[in-house]
Amino acid sequence: MDSKEIMGAIIAHEVSHLYLYFNGVQQFESSGEIKTLEDEYITDINTFVIGLGILMLKGCEVKRRIRTGPSQVGTLETRIGYLSPEEMRFVQRQVLDRIKNDRTEGLTALITSRWVA
């Protein structure tokens, strides 16, 4: 996994903020910050609803082998996103299931519901 995948996840998340803002779902503080951690979870969920979830999945977990000494190698792990990779996969399945069964009206419920802890 390389930095392009990490950047894709970050951009998908930020585009999702803009989508939610321009559709009246989220408001920004005067400082430009999002109000709550719950808003961040909703933003991650929304990336799947607007079709950018694959970018989140590809960039959410980064593991790189790094040299820690002359003859030692370690692993550097980085996590992107507010949802865990397991939660992201769950959301992806829910969105794809609704699309497959032509229940797209249910996608709005994913954004407005409070089921994400």
C-alpha positions as CSV (number, residue, x, y, z in Angstrom):
1,M,0.0,0.0,0.0
2,D,1.4,3.4,-0.9
3,S,0.8,7.0,-0.2
4,K,-1.6,7.3,-3.2
5,E,-4.1,5.0,-1.4
6,I,-3.8,7.1,1.8
7,M,-4.4,10.3,0.0
8,G,-7.4,8.7,-1.8
9,A,-8.9,7.9,1.6
10,I,-8.3,11.4,3.0
11,I,-9.7,13.1,-0.1
12,A,-12.8,10.8,-0.1
13,H,-13.4,11.7,3.5
14,E,-13.1,15.5,2.9
15,V,-15.3,15.3,-0.3
16,S,-17.9,13.6,1.9
17,H,-17.8,16.5,4.4
18,L,-18.5,18.9,1.5
19,Y,-21.3,16.8,0.2
20,L,-22.9,16.7,3.7
21,Y,-22.4,20.4,4.2
22,F,-23.9,21.4,0.8
23,N,-26.9,19.1,1.5
24,G,-27.6,20.6,4.9
25,V,-26.6,17.5,6.9
26,Q,-23.6,19.0,8.6
27,Q,-22.6,22.4,9.8
28,F,-19.1,23.7,10.4
29,E,-18.0,25.8,13.4
30,S,-16.8,29.3,12.6
31,S,-13.3,27.9,12.9
32,G,-14.0,25.5,10.0
33,E,-14.1,22.5,12.3
34,I,-16.8,19.8,12.5
35,K,-18.8,19.9,15.7
36,T,-18.7,16.3,16.9
37,L,-17.0,13.0,16.6
38,E,-20.4,11.6,15.5
39,D,-20.2,13.9,12.5
40,E,-16.9,12.3,11.6
41,Y,-18.5,8.8,11.8
42,I,-21.3,10.0,9.6
43,T,-18.8,11.5,7.1
44,D,-17.0,8.1,6.9
45,I,-20.3,6.3,6.3
46,N,-21.3,8.8,3.7
47,T,-18.2,8.1,1.6
48,F,-19.8,4.7,0.8
49,V,-23.2,6.2,0.1
50,I,-21.7,8.7,-2.5
51,G,-19.6,6.0,-4.1
52,L,-16.2,6.8,-2.7
53,G,-16.0,4.0,-0.1
54,I,-13.6,1.9,-2.1
55,L,-11.0,4.7,-1.6
56,M,-11.6,4.5,2.1
57,L,-11.2,0.8,2.2
58,K,-8.0,0.8,0.1
59,G,-6.4,3.5,2.3
60,C,-7.8,2.8,5.8
61,E,-5.0,0.4,6.9
62,V,-1.4,0.9,5.9
63,K,1.3,-1.5,6.9
64,R,4.8,-1.0,5.8
65,R,8.0,-2.9,6.5
66,I,10.7,-0.6,7.7
67,R,14.3,-1.0,8.7
68,T,14.7,-0.4,12.4
69,G,18.4,-1.2,12.6
70,P,21.3,-2.5,10.5
71,S,19.8,-6.0,10.4
72,Q,16.4,-5.4,11.9
73,V,13.1,-5.0,10.1
74,G,9.8,-3.9,11.7
75,T,6.3,-3.0,10.7
76,L,4.8,0.5,10.8
77,E,1.1,0.5,10.9
78,T,-1.1,3.5,10.2
79,R,-4.9,3.8,10.3
80,I,-6.9,6.3,8.4
81,G,-10.5,7.1,9.1
82,Y,-12.8,7.3,12.1
83,L,-14.5,3.9,11.5
84,S,-12.5,0.7,11.9
85,P,-11.8,-1.3,8.8
86,E,-14.4,-3.8,10.0
87,E,-17.0,-1.1,10.4
88,M,-16.1,0.2,6.9
89,R,-16.6,-3.3,5.4
90,F,-20.0,-3.5,7.3
91,V,-21.1,-0.2,5.9
92,Q,-20.0,-1.2,2.4
93,R,-22.1,-4.4,2.6
94,Q,-25.1,-2.4,3.8
95,V,-24.9,0.1,1.0
96,L,-24.3,-2.6,-1.7
97,D,-27.2,-4.6,-0.4
98,R,-29.5,-1.6,-0.6
99,I,-28.3,-0.9,-4.2
100,K,-28.6,-4.6,-5.2
101,N,-32.1,-4.8,-3.8
102,D,-33.1,-1.4,-5.3
103,R,-33.8,0.1,-1.9
104,T,-31.8,3.3,-2.4
105,E,-34.3,5.3,-0.3
106,G,-32.7,3.4,2.6
107,L,-29.3,5.0,2.0
108,T,-30.5,8.3,3.5
109,A,-31.3,6.4,6.7
110,L,-27.6,5.3,6.9
111,I,-26.6,9.0,7.1
112,T,-29.4,10.3,9.4
113,S,-29.5,7.3,11.8
114,R,-27.5,7.2,15.0
115,W,-26.5,3.5,14.9
116,V,-22.8,4.1,14.7
117,A,-21.2,4.1,18.1
